């Protein structure tokens, strides 16, 4: 700390901890994209099934009339759970290597 009360910035991390953190961030971001896309597609498939079971009116050219509601919910669920599961699995496998 200098005499004027300013706080000096911390040195950037380096070494194995920074590499492990960078790997987790990269995997989390990549799986978030995949989770949004796959969760949305699965949810639209579920909406098609729900429309069939409830005999909802058909809209021409699209799977169901309210597909976007199902897609948004599926994208939100997939975009949060897939990265969480992937990062959790990586952390667990990393802890086993150090035992």
C-alpha positions in Angstrom: 0.0 0.0 0.0 1.3 3.4 -0.9 1.2 6.4 1.5 -1.8 8.0 -0.3 -4.2 5.2 0.7 -4.4 3.6 -2.8 -4.6 -0.1 -2.9 -2.1 -1.8 -5.3 -3.6 -4.3 -7.7 -3.0 -8.0 -6.9 -0.6 -9.9 -9.2 -2.4 -11.9 -11.8 -2.6 -15.6 -11.1 -0.3 -18.0 -12.9 0.5 -21.7 -12.8 -1.7 -24.7 -12.4 -4.5 -23.0 -10.5 -5.0 -20.3 -13.2 -4.9 -23.0 -15.9 -7.5 -25.1 -14.1 -9.7 -22.1 -13.6 -9.4 -21.1 -17.2 -10.3 -24.7 -18.3 -13.4 -24.7 -16.1 -14.5 -21.3 -17.5 -14.0 -22.4 -21.1 -15.9 -25.7 -20.5 -18.7 -23.9 -18.7 -19.1 -21.3 -21.5 -19.0 -23.9 -24.3 -21.5 -26.2 -22.5 -23.8 -23.2 -21.8 -24.2 -22.7 -25.5 -24.8 -26.4 -26.1 -27.2 -26.5 -23.2 -29.3 -23.6 -24.6 -29.5 -25.2 -28.0 -30.2 -28.8 -26.9 -32.5 -27.8 -24.1 -34.6 -25.7 -26.5 -34.8 -28.4 -29.1 -35.9 -31.0 -26.5 -38.5 -28.6 -25.1 -40.0 -28.0 -28.6 -40.2 -31.8 -29.0 -42.1 -31.9 -25.7 -44.4 -29.1 -26.9 -45.2 -31.2 -30.0 -46.1 -34.2 -27.7 -48.2 -31.9 -25.4 -50.0 -30.5 -28.5 -50.7 -34.0 -29.7 -52.1 -35.2 -26.4 -54.2 -32.1 -25.7 -55.3 -31.9 -29.3 -54.2 -28.3 -29.6 -55.0 -26.5 -32.9 -52.2 -26.8 -35.5 -50.3 -24.0 -36.9 -48.9 -24.5 -40.4 -45.2 -24.5 -40.9 -44.2 -24.7 -37.2 -44.3 -27.5 -34.7 -46.8 -25.9 -32.3 -48.3 -22.5 -32.0 -46.6 -21.8 -28.7 -43.2 -23.4 -29.4 -41.3 -20.3 -28.3 -42.6 -20.6 -24.7 -41.4 -24.2 -24.5 -38.1 -23.3 -26.2 -37.4 -20.4 -23.8 -38.0 -22.7 -20.8 -35.9 -25.5 -22.2 -33.1 -23.2 -23.2 -33.0 -21.7 -19.6 -33.0 -25.1 -18.0 -30.4 -26.5 -20.4 -28.2 -23.4 -20.3 -27.9 -23.7 -16.6 -27.9 -27.4 -15.9 -25.5 -28.6 -18.6 -22.6 -26.3 -17.6 -23.2 -27.0 -13.9 -23.1 -30.7 -14.4 -20.0 -30.5 -16.7 -18.0 -28.2 -14.3 -19.1 -30.4 -11.3 -17.8 -33.5 -13.1 -14.5 -31.8 -13.9 -14.0 -30.7 -10.4 -14.7 -34.2 -9.0 -12.3 -35.8 -11.5 -9.7 -33.2 -10.5 -10.1 -34.0 -6.8 -9.6 -37.7 -7.4 -6.3 -37.1 -9.2 -4.9 -35.3 -6.1 -5.8 -38.1 -3.6 
